[in-house]
Amino acid sequence: MEYIEKAPQFDIELIHFVDPALMHRVTSDDKFKDTYTQKRVKEQIEWIAECKVDAILFSNKLIDNETESV
């Protein structure tokens, strides 16, 4: 993410967690319920926290695969 790359440099490890299947379902499946999305996101946050990370940064940026690469 560009804003992280521009941040002051620290001696830290950045780990990127993403659930591409969830992102796809949320953006393409009209019948995919918000309640399931909320449950899935809660599970993911808990799982990330169990990895003993010091901080969690949330982003809502969706990437258009045709115009931007990861």
Order of alpha helices (4+ residues) and beta strands (2+ residues): alpha-alpha-alpha
